């Protein structure tokens, strides 16, 4: 089982905090001024890498190609709903999270 990677702004902010002040709140946390990458590393064996690649090849792309195609067609036809207010709200929420 593979857990998804959290790429949300909140996760980025936590990572940035860990990288700049050296605290992670867990045993083995990064030392003062030392980036997380210098402490935590993951290495996959060749066998594991091969198995992951084989599974991805068997299961197809990790996204819904049919849905992407439908959205692409809707965009080309000018039928894809775009809500400028929702986009604006999302941008301001992300900005607010970054400024905390």
C-alpha distances in whole Angstrom, upper triangle without the diagonal:
4,7,10,13,16,19,21,24,24,21,23,26,25,24,27,29,27,28,32,32,30,29,25,26,24,25,25,26,27,31,33,33,31,28,24,23,26,24,20,19,16,17,14,16,18,16,12,14,15,12,10,14,14,11,13,16,15,14,17,17,14,17,19,22,25,24,25,28,29,29,31,34,34,35,37,39,39,38,34,35,35,36,38,38,34,33,36,35,31,33,35,32,30,33,34,31,31,35,34
4,6,9,12,15,18,21,21,18,20,23,22,20,24,26,24,25,28,29,27,26,23,24,22,24,23,23,25,28,31,30,28,25,21,20,23,22,18,17,14,15,13,16,17,16,12,13,15,12,10,13,14,12,12,16,16,14,16,15,12,15,18,21,23,23,23,26,28,27,29,32,32,32,35,37,37,36,32,33,33,33,35,35,31,30,33,32,28,30,32,29,27,30,31,27,28,32,31
4,6,9,12,15,18,17,15,17,20,18,18,21,23,21,22,26,27,25,24,20,21,20,22,22,21,23,27,29,28,26,23,19,19,22,21,17,16,14,16,15,18,20,19,15,16,18,16,13,16,18,15,15,18,19,17,18,17,13,16,18,21,24,23,23,26,28,27,28,31,32,32,34,36,36,35,31,31,31,31,32,32,29,28,30,29,25,27,28,26,24,27,27,24,25,28,27
4,6,9,11,15,15,12,15,18,17,16,19,21,20,21,25,26,24,23,20,22,21,23,23,22,23,27,28,28,25,22,19,19,22,21,18,17,15,17,17,20,21,21,17,17,19,18,14,16,18,16,15,18,19,17,17,15,12,13,16,19,22,20,20,24,25,24,25,28,29,28,31,33,33,31,28,28,27,28,29,29,25,24,27,25,22,23,25,22,20,24,25,21,22,26,25
4,6,9,12,13,10,11,14,14,13,16,18,17,18,21,23,21,21,18,20,19,21,21,20,20,24,25,24,22,19,16,15,19,18,15,15,14,16,16,20,21,22,18,17,20,19,16,17,20,18,16,20,21,19,19,17,13,15,18,21,23,22,21,25,26,24,26,29,29,28,31,34,33,32,28,28,27,27,28,28,25,23,25,24,21,21,23,21,18,21,22,19,19,23,22
4,6,9,9,6,8,11,11,11,14,16,15,17,19,21,20,19,16,18,18,21,21,19,20,23,24,23,22,18,16,16,20,19,16,17,16,19,20,23,25,25,22,21,24,23,19,21,24,22,20,23,25,22,22,19,16,17,20,22,25,23,22,26,27,25,26,29,29,28,31,33,32,31,27,27,26,25,26,25,22,21,23,21,18,18,20,17,15,18,19,15,16,19,19
4,7,8,6,7,10,11,10,12,15,15,16,18,20,20,20,17,20,20,23,23,20,20,23,24,23,21,18,16,16,20,20,17,18,18,20,21,25,26,27,24,22,25,25,21,22,25,23,21,24,26,23,23,20,16,17,20,22,24,22,21,25,25,23,24,28,27,26,29,31,30,29,26,25,23,23,23,23,20,18,20,19,15,16,18,15,12,15,17,14,13,17,17
4,5,5,6,9,10,11,12,14,16,17,18,20,20,20,18,19,21,24,24,21,21,24,25,23,23,19,18,19,22,22,20,21,21,24,25,28,30,31,27,26,29,28,24,25,28,26,24,27,29,26,25,22,19,18,21,23,25,23,22,25,26,23,25,28,27,26,29,31,29,29,25,24,22,21,21,21,17,16,17,16,12,13,14,12,9,12,13,10,11,15,15
4,5,5,6,9,10,10,12,14,15,16,18,19,18,17,19,21,24,24,21,21,23,23,22,21,18,17,19,22,22,21,22,23,26,27,31,32,33,30,28,31,31,27,28,31,29,27,30,32,29,29,25,22,22,24,26,28,25,24,28,28,25,27,30,29,27,30,32,30,30,26,25,22,21,21,20,17,16,16,15,11,11,12,10,7,9,10,7,7,11,11
4,5,5,6,9,10,11,12,14,15,16,17,16,14,16,18,21,22,19,19,22,21,21,21,18,16,18,21,21,20,21,22,26,27,31,33,34,30,29,32,32,28,30,33,30,28,32,33,31,30,27,24,24,26,29,31,28,27,31,31,28,30,33,32,30,34,35,33,33,29,27,25,24,23,22,19,18,18,16,13,14,14,11,9,11,11,7,8,11,10
4,5,5,6,9,10,11,12,14,15,16,15,12,14,16,19,19,16,17,20,20,19,18,15,13,15,18,18,16,18,19,22,23,27,29,30,27,26,29,28,25,27,30,28,26,29,31,28,28,25,22,22,25,28,30,27,26,30,31,28,30,33,32,31,34,36,35,34,30,29,27,26,26,25,22,21,21,19,16,16,17,14,12,14,14,10,11,14,13
4,5,5,6,9,10,10,12,14,15,15,13,16,17,20,20,17,16,19,19,17,17,13,12,14,17,17,16,17,19,22,24,27,29,31,27,26,29,29,26,27,30,29,27,30,32,30,29,26,23,23,26,28,31,28,27,30,31,28,29,33,32,31,34,36,34,34,30,29,27,26,25,25,22,20,21,19,16,16,16,14,11,13,14,10,9,12,12
4,5,5,6,9,10,10,12,13,13,12,14,17,20,20,16,16,18,17,16,16,14,13,15,18,18,17,19,21,25,27,30,33,34,31,29,33,33,29,31,34,32,30,33,35,33,33,29,26,27,29,31,34,31,30,33,34,31,32,36,35,33,36,38,36,36,32,31,28,27,26,25,23,21,21,19,17,16,16,14,11,11,12,8,7,10,9
4,5,5,6,9,10,11,11,10,9,11,13,16,16,13,13,15,15,15,15,12,11,14,16,16,15,17,19,23,25,29,31,32,29,28,32,31,28,30,33,31,30,33,35,33,33,30,27,27,30,32,35,32,31,35,36,33,34,38,37,35,39,41,39,38,35,33,31,30,29,28,25,24,24,22,19,19,19,16,14,15,15,11,10,13,11
4,5,5,6,9,10,10,10,9,12,13,16,15,12,11,14,14,13,12,9,8,10,13,13,12,14,16,20,22,26,28,30,27,26,29,29,26,28,31,30,28,31,33,31,31,28,25,26,30,32,34,32,31,34,36,33,34,38,37,35,38,41,39,39,35,34,32,31,30,30,27,25,25,24,21,20,21,19,16,17,17,13,12,15,14
4,5,5,6,9,10,10,10,14,16,18,17,14,12,14,13,11,12,9,9,11,14,14,15,17,19,22,25,29,31,33,30,28,32,32,29,30,34,33,31,34,36,34,34,31,28,29,32,34,36,34,32,36,37,34,35,38,38,36,39,41,39,39,36,35,32,31,30,29,27,25,25,24,21,20,20,18,15,15,16,13,10,12,12
4,5,5,6,7,8,8,11,14,16,16,12,11,12,11,10,11,10,10,13,15,15,15,18,21,24,27,31,33,35,32,31,34,34,31,33,36,35,33,37,39,37,37,34,31,31,34,36,39,37,35,39,40,37,38,41,41,39,42,44,42,42,38,37,34,33,32,31,29,27,26,25,22,21,21,19,16,16,16,13,11,12,11
4,6,6,5,5,5,9,11,13,12,9,7,9,9,9,9,7,7,10,12,11,12,15,18,21,24,28,30,32,29,28,32,32,29,31,35,33,32,35,37,36,36,33,30,31,34,37,39,37,36,40,41,38,39,43,42,40,43,46,44,44,40,39,36,36,34,34,31,29,29,28,25,24,24,22,19,20,19,16,15,16,15
4,6,6,8,9,12,14,16,14,10,8,9,9,7,7,4,6,9,10,11,12,14,17,21,24,27,29,32,29,28,32,32,29,31,34,33,32,35,37,36,36,33,30,31,35,37,40,37,36,39,41,38,39,42,42,40,43,45,44,44,40,39,37,36,35,34,32,30,30,29,26,25,25,23,20,20,20,18,15,17,16
4,6,8,10,14,16,17,16,12,10,10,8,6,8,7,9,12,13,14,15,18,21,24,27,31,33,35,33,32,35,36,33,34,38,37,35,39,41,39,39,36,33,34,38,39,42,40,38,42,43,40,41,44,44,42,44,47,45,45,41,41,38,37,35,34,33,30,30,29,26,25,24,23,20,20,20,17,15,15,15
4,6,9,11,14,15,14,11,9,8,6,6,8,9,10,14,14,14,16,19,22,26,29,32,35,37,34,33,37,37,35,36,40,39,37,41,43,41,41,38,35,36,40,42,44,42,41,44,45,43,43,47,46,44,47,50,48,48,44,43,40,39,37,36,34,33,32,30,28,27,26,24,22,21,21,18,16,17,15
4,7,9,11,12,11,7,5,5,4,5,6,7,8,11,11,11,13,16,19,23,26,29,32,34,31,31,35,35,32,34,38,37,36,39,41,40,40,37,34,36,39,41,44,42,41,44,45,43,44,47,47,45,48,50,49,48,45,44,41,40,39,38,36,34,34,32,30,29,28,26,24,24,23,20,19,20,18
4,6,8,10,10,6,6,7,7,9,10,10,10,13,13,12,13,17,20,23,26,30,33,34,31,31,35,35,32,35,38,36,36,39,41,39,40,37,34,35,39,41,44,41,40,44,45,43,44,47,47,45,48,50,49,48,44,43,41,40,39,37,35,34,33,32,29,28,28,25,23,24,23,20,18,19,17
4,5,8,8,5,7,9,10,12,11,11,9,12,13,11,11,15,17,21,24,27,30,31,28,29,32,32,29,32,35,33,33,36,38,36,37,34,31,32,36,38,41,39,38,42,43,40,42,45,45,43,46,48,47,46,42,41,39,38,37,36,34,32,32,30,28,27,27,25,22,23,22,19,18,20,18
4,7,9,7,9,11,12,15,14,14,12,16,17,14,14,18,20,23,26,29,32,33,30,31,34,34,31,34,37,35,35,38,39,38,38,36,33,34,37,40,43,40,40,44,44,42,44,47,46,45,48,51,49,48,44,43,41,40,39,38,35,34,34,32,29,29,29,26,24,25,24,20,20,21,19
4,6,6,9,11,14,16,15,15,12,15,16,12,12,16,17,21,23,26,30,31,28,28,32,31,29,32,35,33,33,37,38,36,37,35,32,34,37,40,42,40,40,44,45,43,44,48,47,46,49,51,50,49,45,44,42,41,41,40,37,36,36,34,31,32,31,28,26,28,27,23,23,25,22
4,5,9,11,14,16,15,15,13,16,15,12,12,15,17,20,23,26,29,30,27,28,32,31,30,33,35,34,34,38,39,37,39,37,34,36,39,42,45,43,43,46,47,45,47,50,50,49,52,54,53,52,48,47,46,45,44,43,40,39,40,38,35,35,35,32,30,31,30,27,26,28,25
4,7,8,12,14,12,13,10,13,12,8,9,13,15,18,21,24,27,28,26,27,30,30,28,31,34,33,33,36,38,37,38,36,33,36,39,41,44,43,42,46,47,45,46,50,50,49,51,54,53,52,48,48,46,45,45,44,41,40,40,38,35,35,35,33,30,31,31,27,26,28,26
4,6,9,11,10,10,8,11,11,8,9,13,15,19,22,25,28,29,27,27,31,31,29,31,34,33,33,36,38,37,37,35,32,34,38,40,43,41,40,44,45,43,44,48,48,46,49,52,50,50,46,45,43,42,42,41,38,37,37,35,32,32,32,29,27,28,27,24,23,24,22
4,7,8,6,7,6,9,8,6,8,12,15,18,22,25,28,30,27,27,31,31,29,31,35,34,33,36,38,37,38,36,33,35,38,40,43,42,40,44,45,43,44,48,47,46,48,51,50,49,46,45,43,42,41,41,38,36,36,35,32,31,31,29,26,27,27,24,22,23,22
4,6,5,8,9,12,10,9,12,15,19,21,25,28,31,33,30,30,34,35,33,35,38,37,37,40,42,41,41,39,36,38,42,44,47,45,44,47,49,46,47,51,51,49,51,54,53,52,49,48,46,45,44,43,41,39,39,37,35,33,33,31,29,29,28,25,24,25,23
4,6,9,10,13,12,12,14,18,21,24,28,31,34,36,33,33,37,37,35,37,40,40,39,42,44,43,43,41,38,39,43,45,48,46,44,48,49,47,47,51,51,49,51,54,52,52,49,48,45,44,43,42,40,38,37,36,34,32,32,30,28,27,27,24,22,23,21
4,6,9,12,10,11,14,17,21,24,27,30,33,35,33,32,36,37,34,36,39,39,37,40,43,42,42,39,36,38,41,43,46,44,42,46,47,45,45,49,49,46,49,52,50,50,47,46,43,42,41,40,38,36,36,35,32,30,30,29,26,25,26,23,21,21,21
4,7,8,7,8,11,13,17,20,23,26,29,31,29,28,32,33,31,32,36,36,34,37,40,39,39,36,34,36,39,41,44,42,41,44,46,43,44,48,47,45,48,51,49,49,46,45,43,42,41,41,38,36,36,35,32,31,31,30,27,26,27,24,22,23,22
4,5,6,7,9,11,15,18,21,24,27,29,27,26,29,30,28,29,33,32,31,34,36,35,35,33,30,32,36,37,40,39,37,40,42,40,40,44,44,42,44,47,46,46,42,42,39,39,38,38,35,33,33,32,29,28,29,27,24,24,25,22,19,21,21
4,5,5,6,9,12,15,18,22,24,26,24,23,27,27,25,27,30,29,28,31,34,33,33,30,28,30,33,35,38,37,35,39,40,38,39,42,42,41,43,46,45,45,41,41,38,38,37,37,34,32,33,32,29,28,28,26,23,24,25,21,19,22,21
4,5,5,6,10,12,16,19,21,24,21,20,24,25,23,24,28,27,26,29,32,31,31,28,26,28,32,34,37,36,34,37,39,37,37,41,42,40,42,45,44,44,41,41,39,39,38,38,35,33,34,33,30,29,30,28,25,26,27,23,21,24,24
4,6,7,11,13,17,20,22,25,23,22,26,27,25,27,30,30,29,32,34,34,34,32,30,32,36,37,41,39,38,41,43,41,41,45,45,44,46,49,48,48,44,44,42,42,41,41,39,37,37,36,33,32,33,31,28,28,29,26,24,26,26
4,7,10,13,16,19,22,24,22,22,26,26,25,27,30,30,29,32,34,34,34,32,30,32,36,38,41,40,38,42,44,42,42,46,46,45,47,50,49,49,45,45,43,43,42,42,39,37,38,37,34,33,34,31,28,29,30,26,25,27,26
4,7,10,14,17,20,21,19,19,23,23,21,23,26,26,26,29,31,30,31,29,26,29,32,34,38,36,35,39,41,39,39,43,43,42,44,47,46,46,42,42,41,41,40,40,37,35,36,35,32,31,32,30,27,28,29,25,24,27,26
4,7,10,13,16,18,16,15,19,20,18,20,23,23,23,26,28,27,28,26,24,27,31,32,36,35,34,37,39,38,38,42,42,41,43,46,46,45,42,42,41,41,41,41,38,36,37,36,33,32,34,31,28,30,31,27,26,29,28
4,7,10,13,14,12,12,16,16,15,17,20,20,20,22,24,24,25,24,22,25,28,30,34,33,32,35,37,36,36,40,41,40,42,45,45,44,41,41,40,40,41,41,38,36,37,37,33,33,35,32,29,31,32,29,28,31,30
4,7,9,11,10,10,13,14,13,15,18,18,19,21,23,24,24,24,22,25,29,30,34,34,33,35,38,37,37,41,42,41,43,46,46,45,42,43,42,43,43,43,40,38,40,39,36,36,37,35,32,34,35,32,31,34,34
4,6,8,6,6,10,11,10,12,14,15,16,18,20,21,22,21,20,24,27,28,32,32,31,34,36,36,36,39,41,40,42,45,45,44,41,42,41,43,43,44,40,39,41,40,36,36,39,36,33,36,37,34,33,36,36
4,5,5,6,9,10,11,12,14,16,17,18,20,21,23,23,22,26,29,30,34,34,33,36,38,38,38,41,43,42,44,47,47,47,44,45,44,46,46,47,44,42,44,44,40,40,42,40,37,39,41,37,36,40,39
4,6,5,6,9,10,11,12,14,15,16,18,20,21,21,21,25,28,29,32,33,32,34,37,37,37,40,42,41,43,46,46,46,43,45,44,46,47,48,45,42,45,45,41,41,43,41,38,41,42,39,38,42,41
4,5,5,6,9,10,10,12,14,15,16,18,20,21,21,25,27,28,32,33,32,34,37,37,37,40,42,42,43,46,47,46,43,45,45,46,47,48,45,43,46,45,41,42,44,42,39,42,43,40,40,43,43
4,5,5,6,9,10,11,12,14,15,17,18,19,18,22,25,26,29,30,30,32,35,35,35,38,40,39,41,44,44,44,41,42,42,43,44,45,42,40,42,42,38,39,41,39,36,39,40,37,36,40,39
4,5,5,6,9,10,11,12,14,16,17,17,16,20,23,24,28,28,27,30,32,32,32,35,37,37,38,41,42,41,38,40,40,41,42,43,40,38,40,40,36,37,39,37,34,37,39,35,35,38,38
4,5,5,6,9,10,10,12,14,15,16,17,20,23,24,27,28,28,29,32,33,33,35,37,37,38,41,42,42,39,41,41,43,44,45,42,40,43,42,39,39,42,40,37,40,42,38,38,41,42
4,5,5,6,9,10,10,12,14,15,15,19,22,23,26,27,27,29,31,32,32,35,37,37,38,41,42,41,38,40,40,42,43,44,41,39,42,42,38,39,41,39,37,40,41,38,38,41,41
4,5,5,6,9,10,11,12,13,12,16,19,20,23,24,24,26,29,29,29,32,34,34,35,38,39,38,35,36,36,38,39,40,37,35,38,38,34,35,38,36,33,36,37,34,34,38,38
4,5,5,6,9,10,11,11,12,15,18,19,22,23,22,24,27,28,27,30,32,32,33,36,37,37,34,36,36,38,39,40,37,35,38,38,35,35,38,36,34,36,38,35,35,39,39
4,5,5,6,9,10,12,13,16,19,19,22,24,23,25,28,28,28,31,33,33,34,37,38,37,35,37,38,40,41,43,39,38,41,41,37,38,41,39,36,39,41,38,38,42,42
4,5,5,6,8,10,11,14,16,17,20,21,21,23,26,27,27,29,31,32,33,35,37,36,33,35,35,37,39,40,37,35,39,38,35,36,39,37,34,38,39,36,36,40,40
4,5,5,6,7,7,11,13,14,17,19,18,20,23,23,24,26,28,28,30,32,33,32,30,32,32,34,36,37,34,32,36,35,32,33,36,34,32,35,37,34,34,38,38
4,6,5,7,10,13,14,14,17,19,19,20,23,24,24,26,28,29,30,32,34,33,31,33,34,36,38,39,36,35,38,38,34,35,39,37,35,38,40,37,37,41,41
4,6,9,11,13,15,15,17,19,20,21,23,25,25,27,29,30,31,33,35,34,32,34,35,37,39,40,37,36,39,39,36,37,40,38,36,40,41,39,39,43,43
4,7,8,10,11,12,14,16,17,18,20,22,22,24,26,27,29,31,32,31,28,30,31,34,36,37,34,33,36,36,33,34,37,35,33,37,38,36,36,40,40
4,6,8,9,9,12,14,14,15,18,19,19,21,24,24,25,28,29,28,26,28,29,32,33,35,32,31,34,34,31,32,36,34,32,35,37,35,35,39,40
4,5,7,7,11,12,12,13,16,17,17,19,21,22,23,25,27,26,23,26,26,29,30,32,29,27,31,31,28,29,32,31,29,32,34,32,32,36,37
4,7,9,12,12,12,14,17,17,17,20,22,22,24,26,27,26,23,25,25,27,29,30,27,25,29,29,25,26,30,28,26,29,31,29,29,33,33
4,6,9,9,8,11,13,13,14,17,18,18,20,22,23,22,19,21,21,24,25,27,24,23,26,26,23,24,28,26,24,28,30,28,28,32,33
4,5,5,6,9,10,11,12,14,16,17,19,20,21,20,17,19,20,23,25,27,24,23,27,27,24,26,29,27,26,29,31,30,31,34,35
4,5,5,6,9,10,10,12,14,15,16,18,20,19,17,19,21,24,26,28,25,24,28,28,26,27,30,29,28,31,33,32,32,36,37
4,5,5,6,9,10,11,12,14,15,17,18,17,15,18,20,23,25,28,25,24,28,29,26,28,31,30,29,33,35,33,34,38,39
4,5,5,6,8,10,11,12,14,15,16,14,12,15,17,19,22,24,21,21,24,25,23,24,28,27,26,29,31,30,31,35,36
4,5,5,6,9,10,11,12,14,15,14,12,15,16,19,21,23,21,20,23,24,22,23,27,26,25,28,30,29,30,33,35
4,5,5,6,9,10,11,12,14,13,12,15,17,20,23,25,23,22,26,27,25,26,30,29,28,31,34,33,33,37,38
4,5,5,6,9,10,11,12,11,10,13,15,18,21,23,21,21,25,26,24,25,29,29,28,31,33,32,33,36,38
4,5,5,6,9,10,10,9,7,10,12,15,17,20,18,17,21,22,20,22,25,25,25,27,30,29,30,33,35
4,6,5,6,9,10,10,9,12,13,17,19,22,20,19,22,24,22,23,27,27,26,28,31,31,31,34,36
4,5,5,6,9,8,9,12,14,18,20,23,22,21,24,26,25,26,29,30,29,31,34,34,34,37,39
4,5,5,6,5,5,9,11,15,17,20,19,18,22,23,22,24,27,27,27,30,32,32,33,36,37
4,5,5,6,5,9,10,14,15,19,18,16,20,22,21,21,25,26,25,27,30,30,31,33,35
4,6,8,8,12,13,17,18,22,21,20,23,25,24,25,28,29,29,30,33,34,34,36,39
4,5,8,11,13,17,19,22,22,21,24,26,25,26,29,30,30,32,35,35,36,38,40
4,6,8,10,13,15,18,18,18,20,23,22,23,26,27,27,29,32,33,33,35,38
4,6,9,12,15,18,17,17,20,22,22,23,26,27,27,29,31,32,33,35,37
4,6,10,12,15,14,14,17,19,18,20,23,23,24,26,28,28,30,32,34
4,7,10,12,11,12,15,16,16,18,20,21,22,24,26,26,28,30,32
4,6,9,9,8,11,13,13,14,17,18,19,21,23,24,25,27,29
4,5,5,6,9,10,11,13,15,16,17,19,20,22,23,25,27
4,5,5,6,9,10,11,12,14,15,16,18,20,21,23,25
4,5,5,6,9,10,11,12,14,15,16,18,20,21,23
4,5,5,6,9,10,11,12,14,15,17,18,20,21
4,5,5,6,9,10,11,12,14,15,17,19,20
4,5,5,6,9,10,11,12,14,15,17,19
4,5,5,6,9,10,10,12,14,15,17
4,5,5,6,9,10,11,12,14,16
4,5,5,6,9,10,11,12,15
4,5,5,6,9,10,10,13
4,5,5,6,9,10,11
4,5,5,6,9,10
4,5,5,6,9
4,5,5,7
4,5,6
4,6
4
